[in-house]
Amino acid sequence: MTALPPPLRIALLSYRGDPFCGGQGVYVRHLSRELARLGHHVDVIGSQPFPVLDEVEGPGSVRLVELPSLDLYRADDPFRTPKLGEYRGPVDVLEVAGMRTGGFPEPLTFSLRARQYLARHKGRYDVVHDNQTLGYGLLGLERHGFPLVTTIHHPVTVDRQLELDAAPTRLRRLSLRRWYAFTRMQRRVTQRLAHIITVSGSSKTEIAQHLGAAPGAISVVPIGADTRLWSPSDEVAVVPGRIVATSSADVPLKGLVYLVEALAKVRTEREAHLVVVCKKRADGPVAEAVRRFGLEPYIEFRSGLTDQELVDLYRSAEVACVPSLYEGFSLPAAEAMATGTPLVATTGGAIPEVAGPDGETCLAVPPGDAGALATALGRLLDDPELRAALGAAGRERVLANFTWQRAAELTADRYRTAIATGAGQRARAGSGWRYVA
């Protein structure tokens, strides 16, 4: 009988880990849990907002290691000035300087703190898994006995360009260029990595094109839904005319303004209302569109939901919608489909890889087209048989392709490959840049 490989000791790094403020936090939470269920031991090493992790019963374990920053962007006091007694060393000074000059220093400063932590714990971990920090501090870890695997969900340069395109003034564009200056570092680091994981074929292509990664260094490991939680239920009543979306009111990439316009068109022929899972903003393009179309009574924003409340919200909807202009994967699409809720989704980025063929597992529309979005939403709201067929087919697609258990199994395979090759990074000839450890 072939012996099973021994469990791994994994350092999973995430500079921002809160699952309620972005997909990276969701990734850390669910991947760490499923790796532990496979028997591995995972230390999630994170900064504020700290990751929220699940308890695991079984042979493996998950532990949170807090690696505090100065938390300069906390929700209740953004861009704050730390007190003198809060400074612990040069990295803290660098963090404040980056923030004060309009930049976003967290990827760099977290990577430097992580490097210091790992240097103090040589021999504790078999592999280091970086969740899209891509900071200079992570280069050279192989020389210290830490094979490095890095997840890049999608190039942040895509977000940067979409925000620049939507910027109304030259001053705003200058501010965005400074804020996204860290992407130059991420490109340089990416070019030196030998073991990159991404979540879709679309993201793999863009990582090679935008960040200069070697295509052979990139493996596609799809993520997905926790299908034990995200599942159909007859106990939750479906609310007639309800459309649900998980989005962000202030990120152009998410396309919420087009969904608001589409709702206005849908309501000219039938009753319908929208529930958006995000924090409501009093100003910005979305708030302006809601007021312009007189939709205040028909759009509700919800935030701070528990897992069960979020699942039940999707179960209660007649239609789920992903209006994004671009996604590197689309967890909301996978989770909606897992509940059996029929989906309308754009074809932006990797969304078609998740949502599947138009008319079979979803209704697909071009990104940024409010008219097409309205037509698809109206079609589903008017056709209960189509809703049932798409909902059932969507759940089967998720069960076959997009579960966290499968993601953890494939990720562990990538760890063992990195350990076996002994190469967590590569130097690119002629790059003109060198990190000195």
Secondary structure per residue as TSV (DSSP state, phi and psi in degrees):
chain	resnum	aa	ss	phi	psi
A	1	M	-	360.0	134.3
A	2	T	-	-76.0	128.6
A	3	A	-	-71.3	141.9
A	4	L	-	-70.7	144.6
A	5	P	-	-63.9	148.7
A	6	P	-	-67.2	154.8
A	7	P	-	-65.2	153.5
A	8	L	-	-101.4	151.5
A	9	R	E	-103.5	115.5
A	10	I	E	-118.4	131.6
A	11	A	E	-101.0	110.7
A	12	L	E	-105.0	111.2
A	13	L	E	-95.9	135.8
A	14	S	E	-150.1	110.8
A	15	Y	S	-71.7	-20.6
A	16	R	S	-138.1	113.3
A	17	G	-	-118.9	0.8
A	18	D	-	-66.3	119.9
A	19	P	T	-69.8	-6.9
A	20	F	T	-97.7	4.9
A	21	C	S	-130.6	20.2
A	22	G	-	157.4	160.6
A	23	G	H	-65.4	-26.1
A	24	Q	H	-65.3	-37.7
A	25	G	H	-66.7	-37.7
A	26	V	H	-61.9	-44.2
A	27	Y	H	-57.9	-48.9
A	28	V	H	-62.8	-43.7
A	29	R	H	-62.0	-51.5
A	30	H	H	-77.4	-38.3
A	31	L	H	-65.7	-43.1
A	32	S	H	-61.8	-41.2
A	33	R	H	-62.4	-46.4
A	34	E	H	-72.5	-31.7
A	35	L	H	-63.4	-40.3
A	36	A	H	-66.8	-37.5
A	37	R	H	-64.7	-25.0
A	38	L	T	-80.2	-5.9
A	39	G	T	107.1	-1.1
A	40	H	-	-83.4	163.4
A	41	H	E	-113.6	118.0
A	42	V	E	-117.9	122.9
A	43	D	E	-100.6	113.1
A	44	V	E	-87.5	113.9
A	45	I	E	-104.0	111.2
A	46	G	E	-140.9	165.5
A	47	S	-	-116.2	178.9
A	48	Q	S	-69.7	142.6
A	49	P	S	-69.3	128.6
A	50	F	-	-64.9	148.3
A	51	P	-	-59.5	148.1
A	52	V	-	-104.7	119.4
A	53	L	-	-114.7	155.7
A	54	D	-	-94.6	144.6
A	55	E	-	-73.2	143.8
A	56	V	-	-127.7	130.1
A	57	E	-	-101.8	130.3
A	58	G	S	143.2	-165.9
A	59	P	S	-72.7	-26.1
A	60	G	-	-92.6	-174.4
A	61	S	E	-153.3	154.9
A	62	V	E	-129.2	131.4
A	63	R	E	-136.2	139.3
A	64	L	E	-93.8	126.3
A	65	V	E	-110.2	112.4
A	66	E	E	-82.0	128.5
A	67	L	-	-123.7	81.3
A	68	P	-	-66.5	140.9
A	69	S	-	-95.4	-167.8
A	70	L	-	-85.0	-2.6
A	71	D	-	53.0	57.2
A	72	L	T	-77.5	-12.0
A	73	Y	T	-117.6	24.9
A	74	R	-	-58.5	146.8
A	75	A	T	-59.9	-35.4
A	76	D	T	-88.0	-6.6
A	77	D	S	-157.2	64.7
A	78	P	T	-68.4	147.0
A	79	F	T	57.4	40.1
A	80	R	-	-74.8	163.0
A	81	T	-	-102.8	113.6
A	82	P	-	-66.4	150.0
A	83	K	-	-74.0	154.6
A	84	L	G	-56.2	-36.8
A	85	G	G	-70.5	-10.8
A	86	E	G	-80.8	-19.6
A	87	Y	-	-72.3	130.4
A	88	R	-	-113.4	-9.2
A	89	G	S	167.3	-172.5
A	90	P	H	-60.7	-32.8
A	91	V	H	-64.4	-36.8
A	92	D	H	-65.7	-40.4
A	93	V	H	-61.4	-42.8
A	94	L	H	-61.9	-38.6
A	95	E	H	-64.3	-45.3
A	96	V	H	-66.9	-41.0
A	97	A	H	-61.5	-41.0
A	98	G	H	-63.3	-43.2
A	99	M	H	-66.1	-43.1
A	100	R	H	-67.4	-23.3
A	101	T	T	-97.5	15.5
A	102	G	T	86.8	8.4
A	103	G	-	-95.3	-179.5
A	104	F	-	-120.9	95.8
A	105	P	-	-85.6	-7.6
A	106	E	H	-58.7	-42.9
A	107	P	H	-58.5	-41.8
A	108	L	H	-68.8	-51.5
A	109	T	H	-68.4	-35.7
A	110	F	H	-64.1	-40.8
A	111	S	H	-63.1	-35.5
A	112	L	H	-70.0	-40.8
A	113	R	H	-66.6	-39.1
A	114	A	H	-63.5	-40.5
A	115	R	H	-61.2	-42.8
A	116	Q	H	-62.9	-42.2
A	117	Y	H	-62.8	-47.0
A	118	L	H	-66.0	-34.7
A	119	A	H	-63.4	-29.7
A	120	R	H	-81.1	-10.4
A	121	H	T	-129.2	45.1
A	122	K	T	-62.1	136.4
A	123	G	T	89.2	-9.0
A	124	R	S	-78.5	-30.6
A	125	Y	-	-121.8	145.6
A	126	D	S	-83.2	-28.3
A	127	V	E	-155.2	148.4
A	128	V	E	-110.2	130.6
A	129	H	E	-117.8	111.0
A	130	D	E	-92.3	128.3
A	131	N	E	-96.8	76.7
A	132	Q	S	59.8	30.8
A	133	T	-	-72.5	-51.9
A	134	L	-	54.6	44.3
A	135	G	-	-99.9	155.9
A	136	Y	G	-55.5	-32.3
A	137	G	G	-62.8	-18.0
A	138	L	G	-88.0	-9.5
A	139	L	T	-74.6	144.1
A	140	G	T	86.9	3.4
A	141	L	G	-63.6	-32.1
A	142	E	G	-58.0	-36.8
A	143	R	G	-65.7	-20.0
A	144	H	G	-100.9	12.9
A	145	G	T	89.0	19.2
A	146	F	-	-121.7	94.3
A	147	P	-	-55.5	139.7
A	148	L	E	-116.5	127.2
A	149	V	E	-118.4	136.8
A	150	T	E	-126.8	130.9
A	151	T	E	-94.7	128.3
A	152	I	-	-119.3	109.8
A	153	H	S	-67.6	-46.6
A	154	H	S	-165.7	159.7
A	155	P	-	-67.1	128.5
A	156	V	H	-66.7	-15.2
A	157	T	H	-60.1	-26.5
A	158	V	H	-66.9	-45.5
A	159	D	H	-59.3	-43.6
A	160	R	H	-57.7	-46.9
A	161	Q	H	-67.8	-40.1
A	162	L	H	-64.3	-39.0
A	163	E	H	-69.1	-38.8
A	164	L	H	-62.4	-41.4
A	165	D	H	-63.1	-31.3
A	166	A	H	-91.2	-6.9
A	167	A	-	-66.3	131.0
A	168	P	-	-82.6	-19.8
A	169	T	S	-135.2	161.3
A	170	R	H	-63.6	-39.0
A	171	L	H	-61.9	-41.0
A	172	R	H	-64.2	-39.8
A	173	R	H	-64.6	-40.3
A	174	L	H	-63.2	-40.8
A	175	S	H	-63.3	-42.2
A	176	L	H	-65.3	-39.2
A	177	R	H	-61.8	-40.2
A	178	R	H	-67.8	-43.9
A	179	W	H	-59.1	-43.1
A	180	Y	T	-88.7	16.1
A	181	A	T	-60.5	-25.6
A	182	F	H	-63.6	-17.2
A	183	T	H	-66.9	-24.2
A	184	R	H	-65.0	-41.9
A	185	M	H	-62.4	-43.9
A	186	Q	H	-63.6	-35.2
A	187	R	H	-65.8	-45.3
A	188	R	H	-62.1	-42.1
A	189	V	H	-66.8	-44.9
A	190	T	H	-56.2	-39.3
A	191	Q	T	-65.6	-14.4
A	192	R	T	-104.1	5.3
A	193	L	B	-95.1	141.5
A	194	A	S	-103.3	-17.2
A	195	H	-	-133.6	95.2
A	196	I	E	-115.0	133.7
A	197	I	E	-109.0	136.6
A	198	T	E	-135.2	172.3
A	199	V	S	-102.4	-5.0
A	200	S	-	-158.3	160.7
A	201	G	H	-65.0	-36.0
A	202	S	H	-60.7	-45.1
A	203	S	H	-65.6	-36.9
A	204	K	H	-58.6	-46.5
A	205	T	H	-61.3	-43.6
A	206	E	H	-73.0	-32.5
A	207	I	H	-63.6	-41.3
A	208	A	H	-66.3	-43.0
A	209	Q	H	-73.6	-46.9
A	210	H	H	-84.6	-34.9
A	211	L	H	-108.0	-7.6
A	212	G	-	76.4	21.4
A	213	A	-	-71.6	149.5
A	214	A	-	-71.3	124.6
A	215	P	G	-54.2	-35.1
A	216	G	G	-68.4	-14.6
A	217	A	G	-86.9	-7.3
A	218	I	E	-105.8	126.7
A	219	S	E	-112.9	138.7
A	220	V	E	-93.0	120.0
A	221	V	-	-126.5	97.0
A	222	P	-	-63.0	146.2
A	223	I	-	-102.1	-160.5
A	224	G	-	174.3	-142.5
A	225	A	B	-113.4	152.3
A	226	D	-	-81.6	91.3
A	227	T	T	-69.8	-11.7
A	228	R	T	-73.1	-29.5
A	229	L	T	-94.8	-49.4
A	230	W	S	-83.4	97.3
A	231	S	-	-151.9	159.9
A	232	P	-	-67.7	158.0
A	233	S	-	-155.3	129.4
A	234	D	T	-78.8	-9.1
A	235	E	T	-80.5	-14.4
A	236	V	S	-102.0	122.5
A	237	A	-	-73.5	136.1
A	238	V	-	-80.9	131.0
A	239	V	-	-92.2	118.7
A	240	P	T	-55.7	133.4
A	241	G	T	78.8	4.0
A	242	R	E	-82.3	128.9
A	243	I	E	-115.7	134.3
A	244	V	E	-122.8	140.1
A	245	A	E	-143.1	144.7
A	246	T	E	-105.1	120.4
A	247	S	-	-150.6	-162.2
A	248	S	-	-142.6	130.6
A	249	A	T	-75.1	-15.9
A	250	D	T	-120.5	15.3
A	251	V	-	-117.0	110.5
A	252	P	G	-54.9	-35.4
A	253	L	G	-55.4	-29.2
A	254	K	G	-78.8	-13.7
A	255	G	-	67.7	20.9
A	256	L	H	-65.0	-31.8
A	257	V	H	-61.4	-32.5
A	258	Y	H	-71.5	-32.6
A	259	L	H	-69.7	-36.5
A	260	V	H	-62.2	-45.7
A	261	E	H	-63.1	-39.4
A	262	A	H	-63.5	-39.5
A	263	L	H	-61.0	-39.9
A	264	A	H	-59.9	-40.5
A	265	K	H	-68.3	-42.4
A	266	V	H	-60.0	-39.8
A	267	R	T	-73.7	-9.8
A	268	T	T	-71.4	-16.9
A	269	E	T	-122.0	-12.4
A	270	R	S	-161.4	165.6
A	271	E	-	-78.8	134.7
A	272	A	-	-162.0	151.3
A	273	H	E	-143.8	160.8
A	274	L	E	-122.6	134.2
A	275	V	E	-115.1	121.4
A	276	V	E	-110.4	126.8
A	277	V	E	-87.3	94.9
A	278	C	S	-176.6	169.9
A	279	K	-	-77.6	137.5
A	280	K	-	-76.6	136.5
A	281	R	-	-109.8	142.4
A	282	A	S	-81.1	-17.2
A	283	D	S	-137.2	180.0
A	284	G	S	104.1	173.5
A	285	P	H	-59.7	-37.9
A	286	V	H	-68.8	-48.6
A	287	A	H	-60.0	-38.8
A	288	E	H	-64.6	-41.6
A	289	A	H	-66.0	-40.3
A	290	V	H	-59.5	-44.1
A	291	R	H	-68.8	-41.6
A	292	R	H	-61.1	-37.9
A	293	F	T	-93.1	2.0
A	294	G	T	64.3	38.0
A	295	L	-	-99.6	9.8
A	296	E	G	-52.5	-39.7
A	297	P	G	-74.4	-11.3
A	298	Y	G	-115.8	6.0
A	299	I	E	-128.8	126.0
A	300	E	E	-119.0	134.1
A	301	F	E	-106.6	130.3
A	302	R	E	-127.4	140.0
A	303	S	-	-143.8	167.6
A	304	G	S	70.7	23.2
A	305	L	-	-74.7	146.7
A	306	T	-	-73.6	167.1
A	307	D	H	-55.1	-46.8
A	308	Q	H	-66.9	-38.7
A	309	E	H	-64.1	-38.6
A	310	L	H	-67.1	-44.8
A	311	V	H	-61.3	-45.5
A	312	D	H	-65.2	-32.2
A	313	L	H	-62.0	-45.7
A	314	Y	H	-66.3	-37.4
A	315	R	H	-61.9	-30.0
A	316	S	T	-81.2	-8.6
A	317	A	-	-88.7	146.0
A	318	E	S	-77.2	-30.0
A	319	V	E	-143.8	139.5
A	320	A	E	-105.6	151.9
A	321	C	E	-138.7	137.9
A	322	V	E	-120.3	100.6
A	323	P	-	-93.5	12.6
A	324	S	-	-60.1	146.1
A	325	L	S	-75.0	-26.8
A	326	Y	-	-159.0	143.1
A	327	E	-	-144.6	142.5
A	328	G	S	-78.1	-20.5
A	329	F	S	-148.3	-80.9
A	330	S	-	114.1	82.2
A	331	L	H	-62.2	-41.4
A	332	P	H	-57.6	-34.6
A	333	A	H	-65.5	-47.7
A	334	A	H	-63.2	-41.4
A	335	E	H	-69.8	-40.3
A	336	A	H	-61.5	-45.8
A	337	M	H	-62.8	-35.0
A	338	A	H	-64.7	-27.4
A	339	T	T	-82.4	-5.4
A	340	G	T	81.7	11.8
A	341	T	-	-82.0	126.7
A	342	P	-	-64.8	145.4
A	343	L	E	-119.0	135.9
A	344	V	E	-109.6	125.5
A	345	A	E	-141.7	150.2
A	346	T	E	-79.2	173.6
A	347	T	-	-101.9	24.7
A	348	G	S	-74.5	128.4
A	349	G	T	60.5	-128.0
A	350	A	T	-91.1	4.7
A	351	I	H	-55.1	-42.6
A	352	P	H	-61.6	-27.9
A	353	E	H	-65.5	-29.8
A	354	V	H	-89.4	-52.1
A	355	A	H	-74.0	-26.1
A	356	G	-	87.1	-169.9
A	357	P	S	-68.8	141.7
A	358	D	B	-60.1	130.7
A	359	G	T	85.5	-7.4
A	360	E	T	-110.2	-50.2
A	361	T	T	-121.5	-4.4
A	362	C	B	-165.4	176.2
A	363	L	E	-109.9	124.0
A	364	A	E	-107.2	139.3
A	365	V	E	-135.6	157.9
A	366	P	-	-66.4	146.7
A	367	P	T	-67.6	144.5
A	368	G	T	75.4	17.4
A	369	D	-	-117.9	93.3
A	370	A	H	-65.1	-33.3
A	371	G	H	-64.6	-46.3
A	372	A	H	-64.5	-38.0
A	373	L	H	-62.5	-44.2
A	374	A	H	-63.7	-41.0
A	375	T	H	-62.2	-44.2
A	376	A	H	-67.4	-42.9
A	377	L	H	-61.6	-45.8
A	378	G	H	-62.3	-39.4
A	379	R	H	-60.2	-43.9
A	380	L	H	-71.3	-41.9
A	381	L	H	-60.3	-29.4
A	382	D	T	-89.8	-6.5
A	383	D	-	-131.9	90.0
A	384	P	H	-63.2	-32.9
A	385	E	H	-66.8	-40.9
A	386	L	H	-65.5	-39.1
A	387	R	H	-59.4	-45.3
A	388	A	H	-64.2	-41.9
A	389	A	H	-67.2	-46.6
A	390	L	H	-66.9	-38.3
A	391	G	H	-62.4	-45.0
A	392	A	H	-66.7	-43.0
A	393	A	H	-67.3	-35.1
A	394	G	H	-64.4	-42.8
A	395	R	H	-64.4	-41.6
A	396	E	H	-62.2	-35.8
A	397	R	H	-64.3	-42.7
A	398	V	H	-65.2	-46.1
A	399	L	H	-58.9	-34.2
A	400	A	H	-80.8	-25.9
A	401	N	H	-129.1	-25.9
A	402	F	-	-132.2	73.3
A	403	T	B	-122.0	153.9
A	404	W	H	-69.9	-29.6
A	405	Q	H	-62.1	-45.9
A	406	R	H	-64.1	-40.0
A	407	A	H	-61.1	-41.6
A	408	A	H	-66.1	-40.7
A	409	E	H	-62.1	-46.0
A	410	L	H	-68.6	-36.1
A	411	T	H	-65.1	-41.9
A	412	A	H	-61.4	-35.4
A	413	D	H	-61.6	-39.8
A	414	R	H	-67.2	-35.3
A	415	Y	H	-59.5	-47.6
A	416	R	H	-66.2	-33.2
A	417	T	H	-64.3	-44.5
A	418	A	H	-63.1	-40.2
A	419	I	H	-65.8	-41.3
A	420	A	H	-67.8	-36.7
A	421	T	H	-79.4	-24.0
A	422	G	T	69.2	20.3
A	423	A	-	-129.3	103.5
A	424	G	S	-90.7	-7.4
A	425	Q	B	-154.6	167.5
A	426	R	-	-139.6	148.3
A	427	A	-	-93.2	130.6
A	428	R	-	-91.4	121.4
A	429	A	T	-62.4	135.0
A	430	G	T	76.5	14.4
A	431	S	-	-71.0	-23.5
A	432	G	-	76.1	10.1
A	433	W	-	-138.7	138.2
A	434	R	-	-138.9	135.6
A	435	Y	-	-95.9	128.9
A	436	V	-	-102.9	116.4
A	437	A	-	-72.1	360.0
